[in-house]
Structures are given as C-alpha cells and as structure tokens.
Amino acid sequence: MDKLAKSLAGHDKDHVYAVVNEDERDVYLADGKSRTLDRPKRKNRRHVQMITHLPEEYAQLLDSVDSDSDLVHVLRVYHSAVPGAEQ
C-alpha cells in the first residue's frame, strides 16, 4: 500500500481512502472504518484522483499498515496535515 486516493464521484465524494489493490479498470479502497482492509470498496479508476506524491513520512506510515486501526491512524494524520481533506 503506497498510495492514497480521493473519491471524485458518488455518495463518498471527497473522501480519502488508501489504495489496497488495483487492476486495469478498478481500484480497491479502504478507510479502516466502513471499508476495511478485508472488504475494500471497488471503484472505477475514472472516479478517483490518485494521490501519489506523498511526503516520505506518510509513505512510510502507509507501508507499515497491518490492521484497520493502523489505517485509521494514518488517515487521521493525513487529514490533520492536509487542509481541505475530508474524512
């Protein structure tokens, strides 16, 4: 896990997720709360904006995620540091 994605469409618009998996058409997203690591949300690639340029500290935190509680912590840290990011 080394990317975050922001939803651009749907009822979860502007919600930030971690990218758990991806294929050529879809991405699989988790936030640790409503969408857990073992039950990620499938979303069309066109409906998300990938956040690939993360500061090194966030990339390291994302790489160390082993559980949903770890993921919730990483997303909280991201939301507190980035103005305008919704939870």
N, CA, C and O atoms as a Tinker XYZ file with bonds, in Angstrom:
   348  protein
     1  N      0.849000   -1.158000    0.000000    73     2
     2  CA     0.000000    0.000000    0.000000    64     1     3
     3  C      0.905000    1.234000    0.000000    63     2     4     5
     4  O      1.619000    1.481000    0.971000    81     3
     5  N      0.874000    1.994000   -1.071000    73     3     6
     6  CA     1.739000    3.170000   -1.111000    64     5     7
     7  C      1.047000    4.387000   -1.708000    63     6     8     9
     8  O      1.695000    5.395000   -1.992000    81     7
     9  N     -0.264000    4.298000   -1.900000    73     7    10
    10  CA    -0.992000    5.414000   -2.498000    64     9    11
    11  C     -2.263000    5.700000   -1.711000    63    10    12    13
    12  O     -2.822000    4.832000   -1.041000    81    11
    13  N     -2.687000    6.932000   -1.818000    73    11    14
    14  CA    -3.992000    7.339000   -1.337000    64    13    15
    15  C     -4.803000    7.767000   -2.548000    63    14    16    17
    16  O     -4.243000    8.074000   -3.600000    81    15
    17  N     -6.120000    7.788000   -2.401000    73    15    18
    18  CA    -6.987000    8.211000   -3.494000    64    17    19
    19  C     -8.156000    8.997000   -2.922000    63    18    20    21
    20  O     -8.671000    8.686000   -1.848000    81    19
    21  N     -8.564000   10.018000   -3.660000    73    19    22
    22  CA    -9.699000   10.843000   -3.279000    64    21    23
    23  C    -10.848000   10.525000   -4.220000    63    22    24    25
    24  O    -10.681000   10.539000   -5.440000    81    23
    25  N    -12.014000   10.237000   -3.657000    73    23    26
    26  CA   -13.184000    9.932000   -4.464000    64    25    27
    27  C    -13.692000   11.199000   -5.137000    63    26    28    29
    28  O    -13.851000   12.232000   -4.486000    81    27
    29  N    -13.946000   11.119000   -6.435000    73    27    30
    30  CA   -14.435000   12.266000   -7.200000    64    29    31
    31  C    -15.918000   12.182000   -7.499000    63    30    32    33
    32  O    -16.522000   13.182000   -7.889000    81    31
    33  N    -16.524000   11.007000   -7.325000    73    31    34
    34  CA   -17.928000   10.829000   -7.678000    64    33    35
    35  C    -18.580000    9.844000   -6.717000    63    34    36    37
    36  O    -17.919000    8.995000   -6.120000    81    35
    37  N    -19.881000    9.981000   -6.589000    73    35    38
    38  CA   -20.641000    9.068000   -5.751000    64    37    39
    39  C    -20.969000    9.682000   -4.398000    63    38    40    41
    40  O    -20.630000   10.835000   -4.131000    81    39
    41  N    -21.625000    8.909000   -3.549000    73    39    42
    42  CA   -22.024000    9.418000   -2.237000    64    41    43
    43  C    -20.828000    9.684000   -1.325000    63    42    44    45
    44  O    -20.955000   10.382000   -0.319000    81    43
    45  N    -19.690000    9.138000   -1.669000    73    43    46
    46  CA   -18.481000    9.322000   -0.861000    64    45    47
    47  C    -17.535000   10.366000   -1.468000    63    46    48    49
    48  O    -16.335000   10.344000   -1.193000    81    47
    49  N    -18.058000   11.265000   -2.280000    73    47    50
    50  CA   -17.245000   12.280000   -2.945000    64    49    51
    51  C    -16.387000   13.038000   -1.925000    63    50    52    53
    52  O    -16.868000   13.410000   -0.855000    81    51
    53  N    -15.121000   13.259000   -2.268000    73    51    54
    54  CA   -14.123000   13.961000   -1.459000    64    53    55
    55  C    -13.589000   13.131000   -0.291000    63    54    56    57
    56  O    -12.794000   13.637000    0.501000    81    55
    57  N    -13.999000   11.894000   -0.167000    73    55    58
    58  CA   -13.494000   11.016000    0.886000    64    57    59
    59  C    -12.129000   10.473000    0.456000    63    58    60    61
    60  O    -11.940000   10.114000   -0.707000    81    59
    61  N    -11.188000   10.415000    1.387000    73    59    62
    62  CA    -9.847000    9.923000    1.079000    64    61    63
    63  C     -9.717000    8.483000    1.576000    63    62    64    65
    64  O    -10.066000    8.173000    2.715000    81    63
    65  N     -9.216000    7.621000    0.715000    73    63    66
    66  CA    -9.031000    6.204000    1.008000    64    65    67
    67  C     -7.580000    5.804000    0.739000    63    66    68    69
    68  O     -6.839000    6.514000    0.059000    81    67
    69  N     -7.200000    4.673000    1.278000    73    67    70
    70  CA    -5.932000    4.043000    0.912000    64    69    71
    71  C     -6.219000    3.046000   -0.198000    63    70    72    73
    72  O     -7.238000    2.356000   -0.167000    81    71
    73  N     -5.340000    2.967000   -1.165000    73    71    74
    74  CA    -5.495000    2.023000   -2.272000    64    73    75
    75  C     -4.934000    0.678000   -1.824000    63    74    76    77
    76  O     -3.732000    0.545000   -1.592000    81    75
    77  N     -5.808000   -0.315000   -1.704000    73    75    78
    78  CA    -5.421000   -1.645000   -1.249000    64    77    79
    79  C     -4.922000   -2.489000   -2.410000    63    78    80    81
    80  O     -3.941000   -3.222000   -2.287000    81    79
    81  N     -5.611000   -2.375000   -3.537000    73    79    82
    82  CA    -5.278000   -3.170000   -4.719000    64    81    83
    83  C     -5.790000   -2.419000   -5.937000    63    82    84    85
    84  O     -6.639000   -1.535000   -5.817000    81    83
    85  N     -5.284000   -2.764000   -7.086000    73    83    86
    86  CA    -5.777000   -2.145000   -8.315000    64    85    87
    87  C     -5.587000   -3.093000   -9.484000    63    86    88    89
    88  O     -4.662000   -3.904000   -9.512000    81    87
    89  N     -6.488000   -2.968000  -10.449000    73    87    90
    90  CA    -6.326000   -3.672000  -11.711000    64    89    91
    91  C     -6.487000   -2.638000  -12.816000    63    90    92    93
    92  O     -6.498000   -1.441000  -12.527000    81    91
    93  N     -6.610000   -3.054000  -14.058000    73    91    94
    94  CA    -6.589000   -2.068000  -15.137000    64    93    95
    95  C     -7.836000   -1.186000  -15.163000    63    94    96    97
    96  O     -7.768000   -0.067000  -15.671000    81    95
    97  N     -8.962000   -1.642000  -14.641000    73    95    98
    98  CA   -10.184000   -0.839000  -14.682000    64    97    99
    99  C    -10.589000   -0.281000  -13.319000    63    98   100   101
   100  O    -11.115000    0.829000  -13.245000    81    99
   101  N    -10.358000   -1.019000  -12.255000    73    99   102
   102  CA   -10.851000   -0.651000  -10.935000    64   101   103
   103  C     -9.732000   -0.503000   -9.920000    63   102   104   105
   104  O     -8.635000   -1.036000  -10.087000    81   103
   105  N    -10.042000    0.241000   -8.858000    73   103   106
   106  CA    -9.168000    0.309000   -7.691000    64   105   107
   107  C     -9.984000   -0.175000   -6.500000    63   106   108   109
   108  O    -11.209000   -0.049000   -6.485000    81   107
   109  N     -9.310000   -0.722000   -5.514000    73   107   110
   110  CA    -9.954000   -1.238000   -4.320000    64   109   111
   111  C     -9.476000   -0.398000   -3.147000    63   110   112   113
   112  O     -8.282000   -0.331000   -2.855000    81   111
   113  N    -10.444000    0.249000   -2.470000    73   111   114
   114  CA   -10.137000    1.280000   -1.491000    64   113   115
   115  C    -10.606000    0.881000   -0.100000    63   114   116   117
   116  O    -11.631000    0.218000    0.058000    81   115
   117  N     -9.837000    1.297000    0.911000    73   115   118
   118  CA   -10.202000    1.033000    2.302000    64   117   119
   119  C     -9.933000    2.280000    3.127000    63   118   120   121
   120  O     -9.018000    3.051000    2.840000    81   119
   121  N    -10.761000    2.463000    4.169000    73   119   122
   122  CA   -10.532000    3.562000    5.102000    64   121   123
   123  C    -10.385000    3.078000    6.538000    63   122   124   125
   124  O    -10.132000    3.883000    7.434000    81   123
   125  N    -10.538000    1.776000    6.771000    73   123   126
   126  CA   -10.369000    1.213000    8.096000    64   125   127
   127  C    -11.617000    1.244000    8.948000    63   126   128   129
   128  O    -11.674000    0.565000    9.973000    81   127
   129  N    -12.624000    2.014000    8.555000    73   127   130
   130  CA   -13.873000    2.117000    9.317000    64   129   131
   131  C    -14.989000    1.388000    8.597000    63   130   132   133
   132  O    -15.276000    0.229000    8.897000    81   131
   133  N    -15.628000    2.073000    7.638000    73   131   134
   134  CA   -16.725000    1.453000    6.903000    64   133   135
   135  C    -16.224000    0.490000    5.840000    63   134   136   137
   136  O    -16.902000   -0.481000    5.504000    81   135
   137  N    -15.033000    0.760000    5.309000    73   135   138
   138  CA   -14.409000   -0.131000    4.334000    64   137   139
   139  C    -13.092000   -0.625000    4.907000    63   138   140   141
   140  O    -12.099000    0.099000    4.971000    81   139
   141  N    -13.120000   -1.868000    5.316000    73   139   142
   142  CA   -11.955000   -2.449000    5.981000    64   141   143
   143  C    -10.988000   -3.042000    4.965000    63   142   144   145
   144  O    -11.302000   -3.153000    3.780000    81   143
   145  N     -9.823000   -3.416000    5.440000    73   143   146
   146  CA    -8.804000   -3.985000    4.558000    64   145   147
   147  C     -9.248000   -5.316000    3.951000    63   146   148   149
   148  O     -8.863000   -5.640000    2.828000    81   147
   149  N    -10.048000   -6.083000    4.678000    73   147   150
   150  CA   -10.505000   -7.371000    4.138000    64   149   151
   151  C    -11.785000   -7.239000    3.309000    63   150   152   153
   152  O    -12.205000   -8.206000    2.674000    81   151
   153  N    -12.415000   -6.053000    3.305000    73   151   154
   154  CA   -13.609000   -5.803000    2.499000    64   153   155
   155  C    -13.518000   -4.431000    1.834000    63   154   156   157
   156  O    -14.312000   -3.544000    2.148000    81   155
   157  N    -12.557000   -4.240000    0.917000    73   155   158
   158  CA   -12.377000   -2.919000    0.308000    64   157   159
   159  C    -13.496000   -2.573000   -0.675000    63   158   160   161
   160  O    -14.198000   -3.446000   -1.185000    81   159
   161  N    -13.633000   -1.291000   -0.917000    73   159   162
   162  CA   -14.623000   -0.772000   -1.863000    64   161   163
   163  C    -14.031000   -0.810000   -3.265000    63   162   164   165
   164  O    -12.920000   -0.328000   -3.489000    81   163
   165  N    -14.772000   -1.381000   -4.206000    73   163   166
   166  CA   -14.344000   -1.374000   -5.609000    64   165   167
   167  C    -14.884000   -0.106000   -6.249000    63   166   168   169
   168  O    -16.071000    0.201000   -6.139000    81   167
   169  N    -14.012000    0.622000   -6.911000    73   167   170
   170  CA   -14.423000    1.871000   -7.544000    64   169   171
   171  C    -13.726000    1.997000   -8.889000    63   170   172   173
   172  O    -12.555000    1.643000   -9.033000    81   171
   173  N    -14.455000    2.503000   -9.863000    73   171   174
   174  CA   -13.904000    2.720000  -11.190000    64   173   175
   175  C    -12.750000    3.712000  -11.096000    63   174   176   177
   176  O    -12.840000    4.720000  -10.396000    81   175
   177  N    -11.697000    3.424000  -11.788000    73   175   178
   178  CA   -10.493000    4.246000  -11.771000    64   177   179
   179  C    -10.771000    5.694000  -12.189000    63   178   180   181
   180  O    -10.111000    6.621000  -11.717000    81   179
   181  N    -11.754000    5.880000  -13.080000    73   179   182
   182  CA   -12.089000    7.230000  -13.549000    64   181   183
   183  C    -12.754000    8.075000  -12.466000    63   182   184   185
   184  O    -12.817000    9.298000  -12.591000    81   183
   185  N    -13.247000    7.442000  -11.414000    73   183   186
   186  CA   -13.980000    8.152000  -10.376000    64   185   187
   187  C    -13.133000    8.485000   -9.156000    63   186   188   189
   188  O    -13.665000    8.907000   -8.129000    81   187
   189  N    -11.827000    8.301000   -9.258000    73   187   190
   190  CA   -10.930000    8.650000   -8.156000    64   189   191
   191  C     -9.754000    9.467000   -8.677000    63   190   192   193
   192  O     -9.363000    9.361000   -9.839000    81   191
   193  N     -9.209000   10.273000   -7.796000    73   191   194
   194  CA    -7.981000   11.004000   -8.099000    64   193   195
   195  C     -6.892000   10.402000   -7.227000    63   194   196   197
   196  O     -6.972000   10.448000   -5.999000    81   195
   197  N     -5.881000    9.842000   -7.862000    73   195   198
   198  CA    -4.798000    9.208000   -7.121000    64   197   199
   199  C     -3.911000   10.284000   -6.493000    63   198   200   201
   200  O     -3.581000   11.285000   -7.129000    81   199
   201  N     -3.538000   10.062000   -5.255000    73   199   202
   202  CA    -2.620000   10.946000   -4.544000    64   201   203
   203  C     -1.314000   10.177000   -4.430000    63   202   204   205
   204  O     -1.116000    9.417000   -3.482000    81   203
   205  N     -0.439000   10.368000   -5.378000    73   203   206
   206  CA     0.785000    9.562000   -5.440000    64   205   207
   207  C      1.996000   10.273000   -4.860000    63   206   208   209
   208  O      2.943000    9.618000   -4.424000    81   207
   209  N      1.984000   11.590000   -4.848000    73   207   210
   210  CA     3.136000   12.342000   -4.340000    64   209   211
   211  C      2.923000   12.672000   -2.866000    63   210   212   213
   212  O      2.491000   13.767000   -2.509000    81   211
   213  N      3.236000   11.702000   -2.032000    73   211   214
   214  CA     3.093000   11.865000   -0.594000    64   213   215
   215  C      4.442000   12.176000    0.024000    63   214   216   217
   216  O      5.465000   11.688000   -0.456000    81   215
   217  N      4.466000   12.984000    1.089000    73   215   218
   218  CA     5.722000   13.157000    1.812000    64   217   219
   219  C      6.218000   11.802000    2.328000    63   218   220   221
   220  O      5.420000   10.898000    2.580000    81   219
   221  N      7.499000   11.674000    2.479000    73   219   222
   222  CA     8.117000   10.402000    2.873000    64   221   223
   223  C      7.523000    9.833000    4.154000    63   222   224   225
   224  O      7.368000    8.618000    4.277000    81   223
   225  N      7.189000   10.699000    5.110000    73   223   226
   226  CA     6.650000   10.213000    6.388000    64   225   227
   227  C      5.316000    9.489000    6.206000    63   226   228   229
   228  O      5.062000    8.495000    6.886000    81   227
   229  N      4.452000    9.974000    5.292000    73   227   230
   230  CA     3.176000    9.307000    5.048000    64   229   231
   231  C      3.367000    8.009000    4.285000    63   230   232   233
   232  O      2.679000    7.021000    4.543000    81   231
   233  N      4.289000    8.012000    3.358000    73   231   234
   234  CA     4.574000    6.795000    2.596000    64   233   235
   235  C      5.077000    5.695000    3.531000    63   234   236   237
   236  O      4.686000    4.535000    3.393000    81   235
   237  N      5.937000    6.054000    4.476000    73   235   238
   238  CA     6.435000    5.066000    5.443000    64   237   239
   239  C      5.311000    4.569000    6.337000    63   238   240   241
   240  O      5.239000    3.377000    6.638000    81   239
   241  N      4.430000    5.474000    6.765000    73   239   242
   242  CA     3.289000    5.066000    7.590000    64   241   243
   243  C      2.377000    4.114000    6.822000    63   242   244   245
   244  O      1.921000    3.112000    7.373000    81   243
   245  N      2.108000    4.422000    5.547000    73   243   246
   246  CA     1.256000    3.546000    4.738000    64   245   247
   247  C      1.873000    2.167000    4.551000    63   246   248   249
   248  O      1.162000    1.163000    4.563000    81   247
   249  N      3.181000    2.111000    4.380000    73   247   250
   250  CA     3.846000    0.823000    4.210000    64   249   251
   251  C      3.786000   -0.032000    5.468000    63   250   252   253
   252  O      3.871000   -1.258000    5.391000    81   251
   253  N      3.639000    0.610000    6.631000    73   251   254
   254  CA     3.630000   -0.139000    7.887000    64   253   255
   255  C      2.228000   -0.552000    8.341000    63   254   256   257
   256  O      2.074000   -1.114000    9.426000    81   255
   257  N      1.210000   -0.282000    7.528000    73   255   258
   258  CA    -0.168000   -0.615000    7.902000    64   257   259
   259  C     -0.370000   -2.127000    7.873000    63   258   260   261
   260  O     -0.154000   -2.779000    6.852000    81   259
   261  N     -0.792000   -2.673000    9.027000    73   259   262
   262  CA    -1.081000   -4.107000    9.135000    64   261   263
   263  C     -2.533000   -4.380000    9.495000    63   262   264   265
   264  O     -3.034000   -5.484000    9.279000    81   263
   265  N     -3.209000   -3.376000   10.043000    73   263   266
   266  CA    -4.585000   -3.584000   10.501000    64   265   267
   267  C     -5.419000   -2.348000   10.188000    63   266   268   269
   268  O     -4.901000   -1.309000    9.777000    81   267
   269  N     -6.729000   -2.490000   10.397000    73   267   270
   270  CA    -7.633000   -1.373000   10.151000    64   269   271
   271  C     -7.352000   -0.204000   11.091000    63   270   272   273
   272  O     -7.458000    0.953000   10.686000    81   271
   273  N     -6.999000   -0.494000   12.331000    73   271   274
   274  CA    -6.709000    0.592000   13.272000    64   273   275
   275  C     -5.459000    1.370000   12.839000    63   274   276   277
   276  O     -5.397000    2.588000   13.011000    81   275
   277  N     -4.466000    0.672000   12.280000    73   275   278
   278  CA    -3.291000    1.365000   11.733000    64   277   279
   279  C     -3.687000    2.286000   10.586000    63   278   280   281
   280  O     -3.199000    3.411000   10.480000    81   279
   281  N     -4.574000    1.795000    9.731000    73   279   282
   282  CA    -5.024000    2.589000    8.585000    64   281   283
   283  C     -5.793000    3.822000    9.044000    63   282   284   285
   284  O     -5.602000    4.909000    8.497000    81   283
   285  N     -6.654000    3.669000   10.034000    73   283   286
   286  CA    -7.401000    4.811000   10.574000    64   285   287
   287  C     -6.420000    5.853000   11.106000    63   286   288   289
   288  O     -6.601000    7.049000   10.880000    81   287
   289  N     -5.397000    5.408000   11.801000    73   287   290
   290  CA    -4.389000    6.327000   12.343000    64   289   291
   291  C     -3.675000    7.089000   11.220000    63   290   292   293
   292  O     -3.513000    8.306000   11.307000    81   291
   293  N     -3.259000    6.398000   10.191000    73   291   294
   294  CA    -2.555000    7.037000    9.072000    64   293   295
   295  C     -3.447000    8.071000    8.395000    63   294   296   297
   296  O     -2.989000    9.170000    8.081000    81   295
   297  N     -4.706000    7.736000    8.168000    73   295   298
   298  CA    -5.613000    8.678000    7.512000    64   297   299
   299  C     -5.904000    9.881000    8.406000    63   298   300   301
   300  O     -6.057000   10.995000    7.905000    81   299
   301  N     -5.984000    9.675000    9.720000    73   299   302
   302  CA    -6.164000   10.808000   10.639000    64   301   303
   303  C     -4.972000   11.752000   10.580000    63   302   304   305
   304  O     -5.145000   12.971000   10.544000    81   303
   305  N     -3.766000   11.198000   10.569000    73   303   306
   306  CA    -2.560000   12.017000   10.477000    64   305   307
   307  C     -2.568000   12.793000    9.164000    63   306   308   309
   308  O     -2.231000   13.977000    9.144000    81   307
   309  N     -2.948000   12.141000    8.072000    73   307   310
   310  CA    -3.008000   12.798000    6.768000    64   309   311
   311  C     -4.030000   13.940000    6.783000    63   310   312   313
   312  O     -3.742000   15.040000    6.311000    81   311
   313  N     -5.228000   13.673000    7.327000    73   311   314
   314  CA    -6.281000   14.692000    7.347000    64   313   315
   315  C     -5.895000   15.890000    8.206000    63   314   316   317
   316  O     -6.247000   17.024000    7.879000    81   315
   317  N     -5.186000   15.655000    9.284000    73   315   318
   318  CA    -4.799000   16.773000   10.147000    64   317   319
   319  C     -3.711000   17.628000    9.503000    63   318   320   321
   320  O     -3.594000   18.814000    9.811000    81   319
   321  N     -2.915000   17.038000    8.614000    73   319   322
   322  CA    -1.813000   17.772000    7.993000    64   321   323
   323  C     -2.193000   18.451000    6.685000    63   322   324   325
   324  O     -1.557000   19.428000    6.288000    81   323
   325  N     -3.217000   17.947000    6.014000    73   323   326
   326  CA    -3.597000   18.479000    4.703000    64   325   327
   327  C     -4.887000   19.283000    4.837000    63   326   328   329
   328  O     -5.938000   18.712000    5.126000    81   327
   329  N     -4.825000   20.584000    4.635000    73   327   330
   330  CA    -6.049000   21.398000    4.739000    64   329   331
   331  C     -7.025000   21.040000    3.622000    63   330   332   333
   332  O     -6.631000   20.853000    2.471000    81   331
   333  N     -8.290000   20.950000    3.978000    73   331   334
   334  CA    -9.325000   20.677000    2.992000    64   333   335
   335  C     -9.596000   19.205000    2.745000    63   334   336   337
   336  O    -10.509000   18.872000    1.990000    81   335
   337  N     -8.830000   18.313000    3.360000    73   335   338
   338  CA    -9.072000   16.876000    3.171000    64   337   339
   339  C    -10.190000   16.445000    4.101000    63   338   340   341
   340  O    -10.125000   16.668000    5.310000    81   339
   341  N    -11.215000   15.826000    3.532000    73   339   342
   342  CA   -12.340000   15.365000    4.338000    64   341   343
   343  C    -12.131000   13.944000    4.810000    63   342   344   345
   344  O    -11.401000   13.164000    4.199000    81   343
   345  N    -12.790000   13.624000    5.919000    73   343   346
   346  CA   -12.660000   12.261000    6.463000    64   345   347
   347  C    -13.798000   11.404000    6.038000    63   346   348
   348  O    -13.855000   10.229000    6.400000    81   347
